[in-house]
């Protein structure tokens, strides 16, 4: 989940600079798709929650659609770039919210001990 949050933050921080910006965003979407695929395969191999698999596959499908929207538009279409970027960030945020229930949270009193281990 940390990787998903990192990619989401990277995408959110991106801004349209020139015609290559759409290409760069498409490459980030490919990173997201690869990560979601790896998580899905890992989830299936370990026999984990099938609901998580469903969520990962739905998000993958949506990211794939956003990729194709960017690919079909002109590289200088700023409105499409911004809409797609915002939609992907919202999609990844939604995924993180849905997966949050599956993540074990440590009490804050244990965190200093973990910092020492680092």
N, C-alpha and C positions, 0 to 999 in steps of 0.2 A: 504494500500500500504506500510505502514511503516513495517508491519509484514513481507511482502514479501521481502523487502530490508534487514531486519534483518536476515532472514533465508538465503538469498542469500549470505550475508557477512559471516555468520557462515559456510556455505558450502565451500565458497572460501577459508576460513582460514584453513580448514581441510587439513591434509597431511597424507599420508599413513605411518603408524607406524608399524603395524603388521597385522596378518590375521583378527583381529577383526575390522579393519578400514572399510572394505567393509560392514560389518554388521552395523556399526555406520552410514555410509553414507546412507544405505538403510533406517534406522530409520529416518534420516533427510528428505529423499524423502517422507516418509510416512507423516511427519509433513507438508511438502509442499502440498501434495495431500489433506490432511485434511483441510488445510487453503483454498485452491482453491475451494474445495467442499463447505465449509461454505460460502465463498464469492459468489459463484454461487447461492446457495439457497437464500441467503439474497437479491441478485440482482433480482432474479425471484419474490420473495415475495413482494418486494417493487415496482415492475413494472418498473425497471430502463431500461437503454439502452440495447437492445438485442444484439448489437455489442459487448458490454463488456462480456455478457454471452458467446458469441461465442469464444472470445479470452480466457476466463477462461477455457472453455471446451477443447480447443485445447491445451493449456498449460498443463492441467491435463492429457490429453491423452499422451502427450510427456513425462511427468514426470513418468507416469505409465510404459511406454516402457523402460525408463532408469532403473527403479526399476527392471524390469524383466531381463534386460540385466545383471545387477549386480548379481541378484539371480542365474542366470544360469551359471555364470562363477565361476571359483575357487576363493576362498577367497584370494589367494596369487597372483592374476593376477594384478600386478601394472599398466600395460598399460591400461587395461580395467577400473581400478579404476580412473586413471587420465583423460582418455577420457570422462568417464561418468560424473565425477565431473565438468569438463570444459563445457560439453554440458549442464548440468543443470544450471550452473551459467549463461551461455549465454542465455538459455531459460528464466530464471527469469529476466535477464537484459532486454531482448526483451519485456517481459510482462510489466515491469515497464515503458519502453519507450512508449509502446502503450497506457497504462493507464494514462500516464502523462497528456494527453490532457483533461482528465476527472477530474483532481484534481485542485481545486481552490487555487491559490497562493496568499498569502497576501503580500502587499507591505512591504519592509524592514523597513519602518518607524513605522509600527505597531508591529514589533517583540519585541522591548523593553517593550512595555505595556503588552504583553503576558508573558514575563519573570517575571514581577512583580506579575502577577496573579498566577504564579506557586508557 
